[in-house]
Amino acid sequence: MDEALENFDPGVWCCFTAELEAPMPSAGMIVGPTDVMNLLEARRQLRKQGFHFGNPVPMDVFIHSVGESQSRSQTKFGGLPYWPLHETWPCGSTGRPLPFVGQFDFRGSLDIVGESVENDLLLIFGALPSADCDPEILLIWRSATNNEELVTSADVPCSNAFGPFSCTRWRTSSYPDAEIEEYQDALFGDENYIDPSYACDLLATQIGMAPFTLAEKPPSLNKKYLCCCAPILPATDRRYPFLNFREPLLTIHGTNYLYADRFNYVDQWSSLGDSTSLYFFRDKAGHLRSEMILG
């Protein structure tokens, strides 16, 4: 498969993920092709049962590949940003360089976000939360001219905490008005019951105006949401946990858990802290803000 496809096509992947263990995204998160196929199967079965999804809200979900992509302007997390070599690296309030967290490329999503974006790319730099520091996030808009000399790994003054992961856009829909409670009241406990929560509002890295609301503290409906960074926690026991990684990441031999070569669960995969998601929104004054919400 071509891991650098500009857009993800679920139809191409049906034959690769035909044997689904359960009609639900792994851990409720959309990371790789196996999660997408489980999501689509869950939605198919819910529609067959007469579930009322309500009006669809278009959104772009990002499917992850491991490693750098050929395009430096592509949506990504960790690795090398689209940052010109001649410009000073972003620093935080203490004067220290901030690690690169990721970037969103909005050029394929303008029909969704409209005039909410100021330029092609939104770059995210920041010190993510830890036991001894509070989060500090710096957001920078950039134009993707693709004719600038960009920084290399030797030019980056601080290391990433994770990645790199490059992302491929998948156009789908969210269903924020789905009649979840009515379905649960009617069918909970039935042998054909499917939890609709993860099939309506998607726990995924995404561009769109209808953020998922599975969080303990749901995103405010009074804010104009632009995009969201969700944890990168792939399915470990299924094929294609990432777009360019075919075999399961985890094999079990007796009581021993063996991860695939090149992977370490703690060091390589991104979680902003206890399955926290990072939201970006416009406040009432139109300023771009960020907030972390525990999922």
N, C-alpha and C positions, 0 to 999 in steps of 0.2 A: 504493500500500500504506500501511496505517496503521503508522507507525514507532513508535507508542507502545503497541503491543499488550503486554498484561501477560505473555503467554506466547507463545513462538515456535512456530509450527505448520509443520513441514517440508512437509506435504501441500499447503499453500497456495502454496509456493514452487516446486513441481516444474516448472510451466510456465515459470518465469522462469529456471531454471538447468538446462534440459534438455540442453544441449549441453556435456557435461563433457569437458575435455581429457584428464583422467587420473583413474582411480578412487582418488584419494588426496587428503586435505586439503592445501591449499597450504602448503608448508613445514612440514607437520605441525601447524600451529596452527589452532585454531578461533577465528575472529574474526567473520566475516560469513556470510550465507546461502550463498554459493558454497562455503565450506568445509564447511558442514553437509551439503550435497547430495553433495559428493564423498565425504565420510565414509560416508554411508548407502549410496552406490553401492559403495564398497569393501567394506563389511560384507556387502552383498547378494551380491557376487561370491565373497567368501570362504566364505560359507555354501553357495553353489552348489558350491564345490569340496570341501566336507566339512570345512572348518576347525572345530576345536573351541574355541569361545569360553569355555566354562566357565560358572560361575554369574555372573549379572549383579549388579552393585552399583549401586543408584540414585544418581544425582547430578544436579545442576542446573548446566548450562553456560550462560554468558552470551554472547549475541550482541550485538555492538556497533553503536550508531548514533553518528553524529557530531553533537555539540552537546548543549546542555542539554535535559532532558526537562521536561514540565510538572510532574511530581512531584519535589519536592526530596528525598524519602525513597527514591527508586529507587536500585538498585545503579548505581554510576557511578565514573568515574575522571577526575580533574581537574575543573575547574569549581568550582561552589559546593556546599559540604557542607550537611548538615542540622545547622546550628549556630545556636543561639539568639543573637539580637543582644545580649542583656543579659549573656552570659557571656564571660569573658576568653578570648581566642584561645589555643590550646595553644602552649606554648613548649618548647624543648629544654633540654639540660643547661647550655648557655651563656646561657640567658635569651632567645635570639632566637626569634621566631615560627617555627613549623614549617610548611612548605607542606602543603596538603591533597593527599594521594595519591589516596584513593578511599574508598568505603564499600560494605558489603554489607548488603542487606536480607534478613533470614532469615525473614521472616514467611511466605513461600511454600515454605519448605524445612524446616519443623519436623518433618515426618515422617522426614526424613533425619538431621537433627542432634540431635533430641530435646532433652535437658536440657543439651547442651553449650554453649548460648548463654545469655547473661545478660540480653539485652534484644533489641529489634527490630533495631537497627542496630549494626554495628561500623564505626566511623570510623577511618581510618588517616591519620595525619599523620607526616611524616618528611622527613629530608634523605637523599635517595637517594645511593648511592655515586658518587664522582667521583675525579678524579686527586688531589685535595687534601683529601678528607674521607672519613671512615668513615660508614657508614649509621647513622642514628638513627631508630628507629621508635617512635611512640607510638600505642597502641591505646585507644580510648574507646568504651564502650557507651552507647547512647542509646535512649530510647523515642520512637517516631514518633507524636506526638500530632496533628500536622498542624494545630494551632491556635496555634502559637507564631510570634512575629515572628522571622524568620531573617535572617542576615547577607546583604547584597547585595555585589556586586563592589566597591563603594566602601568597604565595611567590612573587607575582607580585607587584612591587613597585609603579606602576601607573595604572590608570584605562583606559579602552578602551573608545573611544568616541561613539562606536556603537557596535551592535552585541550581541552575536555571531551568525554568519551564517555559516553553513557548506555547502559544494558544491559537486555536483555530475556531473561527466563529461558526455558531450554529443558530440559525433563525428559528425560533419556536414561539410559544405563547405561554403567558402566565394566566391563571384564573383566580384573581383575588376575590371574586364574588361567588365562588362555588358554594353550593349548599352542603357543606361538610357535616354540620351538626345533624341535619335532617337525615342524611345517609347513615351516620353512626347510630342514631337512635333507632333506625329501622332495621339495620342489618348486623349490628355489633354482636359477635358471638356466633353468627352463621358461618358454616364451613366455607362459604364462598366470599366471606368478608375480606375486603382489601382496604387497608388504611389509605384514605385519599389525601391525607395531609401533604405528603411529599410529591404527589402528582399534580397539585394545583399551583402552589407557590413554591418555586424551585430554590433549593439550597445550592447555589452555584455562583461562581464568578460570572457576572452578567452586566450587560448594559440594558437599562430599561427603567420605566417610571413606576413599576409595581413591584417593590421589593418583597421577598418572602417574609412571612410573619410567624415563623416557627420559634422565634427567639423568646427567651424569658421576658425580655423587655422589647416588645415589637417596635419597629420603626414608626415614627410619628407620621400620620397621614397628612399632617399640615406642612410637611417638608416636600420639596420637589426633588425626588431622588434621581440621580444620574447614573450611577453604577455601583458595583459592590465587589469587593474581594472576599471570597469565601475560603475556608480552609482547603488546602490541597491534601486530602486524606483519601487515597485511592482504595478501591477494593483490593484485597491482598490475595484472595483465593480464586480469582476468576481470570480468564484470558482477557487480554487487552484492557488492563487497568489504566494504561496510557495509550495515546493514539499510536505511538511508535514502539510499544513494548508488548509483545505478543503473549508471552507466557505469564502465569500467575506469579506475583511477587513473593508469595509465601508457600512453602511446602512443609508438610508435617511428617516427621519420622518418629513415631512413637510419641515421646513427650518433648521432642526437640522441634523448635521452629526455625527453619532456615530461610533467610531472605535471599533473593536473587542477587547475583554479583552486581556491584556498583551501587547497591541500595542499603541504606541504614535508616530505619524507621524514624529515629529521633533526629538525625543530623540532616537528612536530605529532603524531608517533606515539610511543607509549610503549614503551620497552624499559628495564628496570631495570638494564641494563648487560650487553652481550654475551649477549643472550637469557636473562637471569637471571629466575627466577620467585621470587615471595615467598610462602612458605607460612606458615599460621597453625595452631597445634596446641596441645593441652593436654599439659603435661608430667606426670610421675608424681604430682606434688603437686596437679594440677588447675589450675595456673596457665596463662594464655594466653601463648603465646610466638610469636615469628616467626623465620624463618630464610630466607636467600637461598641458592638453589641454582642453579648454572650448568646451563642446559639444553643 
